[in-house]
Amino acid sequence: MTNDQLDQSREDDQYAKRSQAMRVFYWVEEPADGHLRLHLVNSSPDPVSDADVYFGAPVGLMTAVYSDLYVGYEQRIPYLPPCSDTILDSRHWLYMDEGQYDKLYAGTHLLPGWERSLKPLPTPDAVWVDGLTFSDRDGVWWQRTSTALEQVEVAGARTEGQAAHYGRGYIRSTPELKAMASCSGDQAG
């Protein structure tokens, strides 16, 4: 084999390894009703497991780096079916002030009754996704960000930002799941 053939073979192997991961992506919908929706899409014909999405929702007087309130979310979705769109609607996003969270957290878990401290998130100005990690059909872990798709060791991003105060986010309902009309994921990469 020549060096060109070896290089082409390596490229083909890398593409095959990434083929499913390239078809898993996210996007934010900003409909006219003002309620933002975060879409997690698996446009491959195979399931994805252990998806974790890390995102933040700034509220009020937002600029590129500052808002009145910034709530960080870390949502685990155990299974993204083949050819599916999983939707997290901001109408179901709750939060707890960071100080309240610190008072209710003991050791490795939240104290009983912590749910009473949750309040509805005001309509966010944006959704900033820090990353989506998931395991593909071969058990390989990937992380997609706005700029990259990389194989990882099960690492996750943490939401950061500047705000007058911070909150910890929770989602009160099961995400909406929609089947996609087709399973061609060539739009992502």
Residue, then its C-alpha position, 0 to 999 in steps of 0.5 A: m500500500t502507498n502512503d496515499q492509500l494508507d492515509q485514505s484508509r485511515e480517513d475512511d476508518q475515522y469517518a466510519k467511527r464518527s458516522q453515527a455521532m455526526r448525526v446527533f446534534y442539537w438546535v434551539e427553536e425560537p418560536a413566536d410564542g416566546h418559549l424557547r425549545l431545545h431540540l436534541v436530534n438523533s437522525s441516525p438509524d441506531p439509538v443513542s444512550d446516556a445523553d447529557v446536555y449542559f446548557g444555560a438560560p440567561v434572563g433579563l438585561m442580557t448582553a454577550v456576557y451578563s444577565d440578571l439571572y443565569v440558570g445552569y441546567e444539566q439534563r440526562i436523557p437515558y435514551l435517544p431513539p433512532c430518527s428522533d427529535t427530543i424537545l425540552d420546552s422552556r415552559h417546563w424549566l424550573y430553578m432554585d437560587e444558588g444560595q437556596y441550593d447550598k442550604l438544601y444540599a447535604g453530603t451527596h444529595l438534596l435534603p427532603g422537601w427540596e422541591r418546594s424551593l423550585k420556581p418557574l424560570p421566567t422566559p429566558d432570553a436565550v439558551w446557551v448550550d455548552g455541550l451534549t455528551f452521549s454514547d453511540r451504538d458501539g459504546v463510544w463516548w462523544q461530546r458535541t459543542s457548537t464548534a466541535l464533535e470529539q470522542v471523550e472519556v465521559a466528560g461533561a461541560r459545566t455551564e458558566g456565565q456572569a449574572a447578578h445571581y445564579g440558579r440551579g435548573y431542573i426540568r419538571s416534565t418528560p421531554e417531548l419526543k417526536a419521530m422524524a420523517s426521515c433518517s438522513g443526518d447529512q445536515a450535521g457534521 
